[in-house]
Amino acid sequence: MNREQTQHIPVMLDAVMEYLRPTPGGHYIDGTLGGGGHTSELLRLSAPDGCVLGIDTDSRAQERVKARLREEIAQGRLVLSHGNFADMERLAREANFTGVEGILLDLGFSSDQMDDPQRGFAFSADGPLDMRLNQDLAINATDIVNSASEEELADIFWRYGEERRSRLIARRIVREREKQAITHTGQLASIAAAGVPYKHGAIHPATRVFQALRIAVNQELERLEAVLPQMLALLQAGGKQGRLAIISFHSLEDRIVKAFLKREATDCICPPRMPVCVCGHKASLRILTSKPVFPTEQEIASNPRARSARLRAAQVLTE
Ligand SMILES: C[S@@+](CC[C@H](N)C(=O)[O-])C[C@H]1O[C@@H](n2cnc3c(N)ncnc32)[C@H](O)[C@@H]1O
C-alpha cells in the first residue's frame, strides 16, 4: 500500500457532521485523527478558513495524513499533533487552539492499524503480539501475556473484555507460556478460542481477549476518563456553545461517555437522600442524543467495521 493511502472508512460520517455542524472559520479538534476521514470532512465543511487540530498517538497515522492533506497543512488549516488525547488541553494550547467549537473522538483503532499484522491487533493474520497504538510505549501485549499473574490476566479479560471464560483462558495461558513464550497473535488466538466452536461470520471467540489486552496495553479507559473534562473546558473556552461527538465501539467506553454526559447535563448531583442540594453543581452540557445513535443497516453492509459503533453528542451551555 502506498504510504499516502488509508484503508480506513470513516464511521457515521454524516451523523457526526450533523451533530458537530462545522461552519466556515470554526476551530475543531479531531482527537483521533486515524486515516483523516472525519478531519477531511471537517475541513471541507469549515472551508475556506476553518481549522482542525488532528491528534493521534500513532505517528504512522500522522505520517499518512501529512502526505495526503499537505495542502491544508500548508494553508495552516490543519495542524497535526502527535500525542495522547488524554493530554488534549496541553496539545491544544501548544497548537494555539485555546478555545474550539467542536471536538470529535472516534475511539479505538483504525483499519490501517487492524490490517497491519505487524501491529498485532488482529488474529486473522499472524503477527507479533504488540497492540500498542503508540509504538513508543514501553509495555506491549507480549509483555503482559508473559509476565502478568494468572489472576491479573483473568482480571484483565473479565474487566476489559467481559469474557465469561476469563479464568479458564488465563489458566491456559499460564500453562502454555511455561512451555514457550507467547509472542504471536495466532498463538494467543488459538489458546483463547480452544474448545469453542466458531461459525464463519460470527464473532470470533478470541475477540474479547484481544479487546481486553488492547485496552490494558493502551490504558484506553483511563485515557477516555481523562479527556472528557478537558473537552468540556476547551469548548467552554471557545464560548460558542460548541459541540462534542464521541463514537465508541464497546459498552465499557460507552458507559463512561454516557455517565459523563449525564453528570454534566444535570444541575444537582447530590445523592438522592440529601434533603437539600449541597453540591452546587450546575449543568454545563445539553445532551443532543437522548439515546446512542447507531449506524444504518446500509452503512454496516458497506463497512462491517461500523457494526458496533455508537455515537453520543452534546452541546455546551453558556451562562
Ligand atoms: C477509529 S480510528 C479514527 C479514524 C478516523 N476518525 C478516520 O476517519 O480516519 C482511531 C484512531 O485514534 C487513535 N487513538 C486511539 N486512542 C488514542 C488516544 N488515547 N490518543 C490519541 N489517539 C488515539 C488511534 O491510533 C487511531 O488512529
The ligand as an SDF file (V2000), in Angstrom:
LIG
                    3D

 27 29  0  0  0  0  0  0  0  0999 V2000
  -11.0690    4.6490   14.7700 C   0  0  0  0  0  0  0  0  0  0  0  0
   -9.5680    5.4120   14.4110 S   0  0  0  0  0  0  0  0  0  0  0  0
  -10.0490    7.0170   13.8760 C   0  0  0  0  0  0  0  0  0  0  0  0
  -10.3730    7.0770   12.4150 C   0  0  0  0  0  0  0  0  0  0  0  0
  -10.6610    8.4640   11.8960 C   0  0  0  0  0  0  0  0  0  0  0  0
  -11.7930    9.0670   12.5370 N   0  0  0  0  0  0  0  0  0  0  0  0
  -10.8540    8.4400   10.4010 C   0  0  0  0  0  0  0  0  0  0  0  0
  -11.9600    8.7580    9.9380 O   0  0  0  0  0  0  0  0  0  0  0  0
   -9.9400    8.0920    9.6690 O   0  0  0  0  0  0  0  0  0  0  0  0
   -8.9060    5.7550   15.9850 C   0  0  0  0  0  0  0  0  0  0  0  0
   -7.5680    6.4740   15.9650 C   0  0  0  0  0  0  0  0  0  0  0  0
   -7.3990    7.0670   17.2310 O   0  0  0  0  0  0  0  0  0  0  0  0
   -6.0970    6.8450   17.6920 C   0  0  0  0  0  0  0  0  0  0  0  0
   -6.1670    6.8270   19.1600 N   0  0  0  0  0  0  0  0  0  0  0  0
   -6.7490    5.9000   19.9350 C   0  0  0  0  0  0  0  0  0  0  0  0
   -6.6230    6.2350   21.2260 N   0  0  0  0  0  0  0  0  0  0  0  0
   -5.9560    7.4160   21.2520 C   0  0  0  0  0  0  0  0  0  0  0  0
   -5.5220    8.2790   22.3010 C   0  0  0  0  0  0  0  0  0  0  0  0
   -5.7360    7.9820   23.5900 N   0  0  0  0  0  0  0  0  0  0  0  0
   -4.8910    9.4230   21.9640 N   0  0  0  0  0  0  0  0  0  0  0  0
   -4.6810    9.7470   20.6500 C   0  0  0  0  0  0  0  0  0  0  0  0
   -5.0410    8.9480   19.6210 N   0  0  0  0  0  0  0  0  0  0  0  0
   -5.6790    7.8050   19.9290 C   0  0  0  0  0  0  0  0  0  0  0  0
   -5.6740    5.5300   17.0920 C   0  0  0  0  0  0  0  0  0  0  0  0
   -4.2610    5.4830   16.9770 O   0  0  0  0  0  0  0  0  0  0  0  0
   -6.3860    5.5650   15.7360 C   0  0  0  0  0  0  0  0  0  0  0  0
   -5.5460    6.0920   14.7460 O   0  0  0  0  0  0  0  0  0  0  0  0
  1  2  1  0
  2  3  1  0
  2 10  1  0
  3  4  1  0
  4  5  1  0
  5  6  1  0
  5  7  1  0
  7  8  2  0
  7  9  1  0
 10 11  1  0
 11 12  1  0
 11 26  1  0
 12 13  1  0
 13 14  1  0
 13 24  1  0
 14 15  1  0
 14 23  1  0
 15 16  2  0
 16 17  1  0
 17 18  1  0
 17 23  2  0
 18 19  1  0
 18 20  2  0
 20 21  1  0
 21 22  2  0
 22 23  1  0
 24 25  1  0
 24 26  1  0
 26 27  1  0
M  CHG  2   2   1   9  -1
M  END
$$$$
